[in-house]
Amino acid sequence: MYELPGLLFIGVAVIADEVLHIEGWRGELLEGDLG
């Protein structure tokens, strides 16, 4: 139970990664962050 926030964050990160990759603008976002 104490690690729930951490697991939730990981779950959201994984889902977000999948969504961004599917949407196809993940590369643009990474390029913007890396300059």
Protein Blocks (a to p, Z undefined) as FASTA:
>chain_A
ZZmmmmmmmmmmmmmmmmmmmnopmmmmmmmmnZZ
